[in-house]
């Protein structure tokens, strides 16, 4: 079964190029194009595509307005194309909040080094988000296969999130884990660490916005995101939250009520120096598939604060975070994961849950309250 796609962009060259790349895959049929947001709304109503690719800066109606209007009428997953600039990041985050599922750089040279890799990334991303469907609450979900995050084929850190492998038919039949209704007792955690990917910007805001400024533990955030996006994302969270949020810098000291976001394109580790947590920011290593990697950060916390960390894995493609959670569990720490229904892409949290590493499986809207109830 092929995926039907509507391409929306005011550049005829980009529409033509993207149509050629997607159409040549054999998995995707481009059923229409539009040159502005108003045409996109009309074409979406007429064609009912499986996926819409959307530019954000267009005449007549901009991409963000078009996303809101389309999703008000039909639950169609939208993939935004964005410039990797500070302003591009701010607009893209607005688009994600409006309901877009994911984003990619508009400059194809920023996505891949050659045409075959470019087609692979674009096709896999479109096919993956085609499995998601926005719900009435504005969230989306899709099943994704666990993908090795360490030792896998290196992926560029310039893309918004890594490409995912297609799931074998046998794996598609595996049922997702049942939601855990039991609660872990309230306890003191030295650090709370949250890892996420596709759907993460909105999910993280959902979790953090309700935490009080007096929240008793430091927070470490790992979101798959390019380097040009993380400063704008940290600023956005800081404006909307009572706790303080900023992009982490090498040498930062962990303290209660402060959330440190891993910078895009690099790795963030946490060291224990005499009982005090300090951040180390290291260059991205091409042997690692994700930059930043949840596994790297969670693994460092398992070593530095064994039995004293709460790890939380939210929506995202692939399986980054599973091995880090395994290390946390082996050290005596606690792990929570997001449930299937509330996940945009049920890949990362599914990998953790299927590995038997989740102490609790929670709906996204329950995570904030559980943090307030369960962290002392």
N, C-alpha and C positions, 0 to 999 in steps of 0.2 A: 504494500500500500504506500503510495507516494504522498508526500506532504505538500499541500498547496500553500503558496506564498504570495502575498501582495507586497510589492516594493514601493515605498514612498520616499521620494527625494526630489528636490527641485533641480538637480543636476541630471540632464539627459545622459551624460557620459557615465555617471555613477549608476543610474538605473540600468543602462545597457550592460555595463561591466558586471554588476552583481547578478543580473539575469543570466548572463552567459556562464558565470561560475556555478551558480546554483542549478541551473537547468542541465548542465553537462554531467551532473552527478548521477543521474538515473534514479535518485531518491526523492527529488524535489521537482515540482511543476510550478513555474511562475504563472499564476492565473491572471495577473493584472499589475499595472503600475499606476502611480499617481504622482503629480508634481507639486501638490500642496496638501495641507491638512484637510481642507474642505473636500477635495477630491477623494482623499483617503477615507473619510467618513462615508461618503457616497459609495465608493467601491467596496468597502467592508460590508455595507448593508446589502449590496447586490451580490457579492461573490462568496461571502462567508468563508474566507481562507482559514487555514489551520494556524498560520503565523503571519504577522505583519512586521516588516522591517521599516523603521521610521527614522528619518532625519529630524532634528529638532528646530533648525532655523530654516523656515520656508515662508513664502508669501501667502496671503489670504488668511491662512490659519496655521499657527506654529505647531510643532510636533507635540508639545505637552498638552495643549488644548485638544488636539486631535486624539491623543491617547485617552484623555478623560471622556471625551464624547463617544469614542468607539466602545470603551469598556462600560459606559453607562448603558449601552444598547446590547452589546454582545460580549461574551467572555472569550475574547481572542488574545492569545499571548502576543506581546509586542517586544521586539528586539530593537533597542535604540542603537543608532550609530552616532558616535561622539568624537569630538576632537579631544586629544589628550593635553588640554590646557587647564589652567585653574578655572577660567570661566566655563569651559566645556564641562569640567567636573561638577560645578555648581548646577548647571542646567540639567545634566544627566541625573544627578541626585534628585532634582525636582521631578524628572520624568519617572524615576523609580518610585518615588512617593505617590505619583499620580496613578501608578499601576503597571508600568512597564516591567517585564520580567527580568531582563538582562540588558547588557550593553557591550559593544565592541568598538574599537577605534575605527574611525572612518577612513583613515589613511591605511591602505592595505599593507604598506611596507612596515607599519608598526605592529601588524598582526603576525606576519610570517615572512621568512626570508626568501621563499620561492613559491611558484604558482601551485605546485602540488600540495605543499603544506598549507597554503592559503585555502584551497578548496576543502581540504580535510577539516580545518578548523571551522570554517564557515558552515559547511554542511552538518557537521556534528553538533554545532551550537543550535542551528535551526531545527534539526530533527529532535534534539533534546528538549527544547522548550515547547515544541509541538505537543509533547506529552503532557504539558501543564495546562491547566484551565483555571482562570480566575474564578474564585468563589464569590458568593454574595457579599462576603466580608472584605473583599479586595485582595485576599491572599490567594496564591496559586500553589499547585503542587505537581510533582511528577516523579516517577520512579527513575533512578539512575543506578548504574552498576558501580560497585566498589572499584576504584582505580588506585593502583599503587602510587603513593606520593613520594617515596624515596626509592631511587634506583630505576625509576621509570624513564621513558624517553623524555629528554629535557624539553620543557615548554617555555616559550618566551614569557618574560614577566611583563611585557608591554601590553599583552592582551588583558582584558578586564578580568577574566577567569579562565582557567585552563580548559582545553577541549576535553571531552569525555569519550570513552570508548563505548561502542554500541554493545548493548547487553545481549548475550546469547539467548536464544528462545527458551532454553531450559531454565535459565535464571529468571526469566520473566514470570514464570509460574510460581516462584517462591513467595509465600505470603509474608507480609511485613509483620514485625513483632507486635504483640498486643501491648496496649498502653498499660503502664504500671500505675496502679492506684495507691500503692503503699507509699508512705513518706519516710524519708530518712530523718532521724532525730536532728533537732537544731544543735549546732555545734559551732565552735570557733574555727574559722579558716584564716590562715595567714594570707592567702591570695585566692581570688575568684578569677578564673580564666575562661574567656568565651571565644570560640572559634567558629567561623562561618564563611560562606562563599555566596553563591547565587541566591538572591533574596535577602542577603545579610544586612545591607544598609537599612532597610525598613525594619527588619527583625530586631536589630540592635537598638534602634531608636525606640521600638516598642518596649524592650526590656529595660533600658536605662532611664527612660523619661520619668518613670514613677519612683525611682530610688531617691531617698532623701539625701541631702547634703551630708548628713551625719552617718551615712552608711558605714558600718564598722570595718570593712575590709578593702584593701586595694583591689582594683580590677585591671586585668590585662586583656586587651582585645586584639584578635587576629582576624582580619577580613581580607580575603583575596581581592586585591585592588591594585591598579598601577600606581607608580610613584607620584604622578601628577595629581592623583585623586585623593590620597589619604589626608593631606593637609586640609583641603576643603571639607572633607567628611568629618574630621575631628572638630573643626570649627562649627560645623552644623550641629553635631551632637552637643557640643559645649553650650551653644545658644539655647538648645531646647531642654537641657537637663539641669537638675538641681546639683548633681555631683559635677565635679570638674572633669573635663575630657580634653585631652590634647594628644598630638602625635608624639610618640616616644622619642627620646634622644639618648644617645649613649651616656651611661652614668646616672640616669634618672633614678631617684630613690622611690620605692613603693611606699605609699601612705594611704590610710583610710580615706574614702571619699574621692579618690583620684583614679580615673580610668585612663590608661596609656594605650594608644592605638599603634600597632606595629606599622612602621613606614613601608609603603609599597616598594617592591623590587629588592628588599633586604630581608634579613632574618633577625628575629628578636629572641634573645635568651634572657633568662633571669638567674642571677647568681645570689647565693646566700653569703653575705659578708658579716660574720658575727651576729647572725640572727636578723640582719637587715637585708631586705631584698633590693637588688640593684639591677638595672637593665643594661644589657649589652646589645648593641646594634652592630651586626656584621654584614659584610657584602653578600649579595645573593650568590649562591653556588649553582652552576649549571647542572650539577648532578642531582639537584633537587627540583622536583616538578612544580613546586609552588613557592612563590616569593612575595609575601611571607608564607611560611609553612606552619600550620597548626601543630603538626607533629613535632617540629623543632622546638617551638615554644613550650608546649605541654611536656615534652621530654625533659627539658631543662628544669621545669618546675617540679617534676617528679623526683629529680635528683637533688634539687636545692631545698625543697620543702616537703619531704616524704610524709604522707599521711595528713598534711595540713593544707591541701589545695582542693578547691572545688572546680572541676572542669565541666564546661557546658558546651555541647556541640549543637549548633543550630543549622538551619537550612543550607544546602549547598550541593554542588555536583561532586562526584568522586568519593574518595574515602579519606581525605586528609583529616587527621585528628584521631583516627582509629588506633594507630600504634602509640601515639602520645597518650591516649586514654588508657591503653593497656599498661603502659609504664606507670601511670598514675595509680591504677588499681593495684598493681603489684606493690606499690609503695604504701598502700593503705589509704589512699585518697578516695574521694567521692566523685562520681561522674553522673551528669544528667544529659539527656538528649531530647531534642524536639520530636514531637510525634509526627506521623505521616500526614494527617489531615491538615495541619496548619503550616506545613513546610511548602515553600515554593518549589524546591527540588529536593525530593527525599533520597538523597545520596549519602552525604556525610553522616547525618544522624542515623540513617538506616544501617550504615556500615558499623557504627558503634553499637547499636542495639542488637544487630544480628550476631555480633561477636560476643554477646553476653556481658558487655562492659557497663551498661546503663543501670545505675541504682534507681533512677526514676526516668520515665518518659513522659514529657509534659507538653501540653498545648502551649503555643507561643504566648497566648494571653495570660497563662498561669505562671510563667517564669518569674516575672518581676515580684509578684506576691510571695512566691516560694523563696525567693532570695531574701525578702524582708522578714519572712517567718523563720527561715532555716539557717541564717547566718548571724552569728552573735559576735 
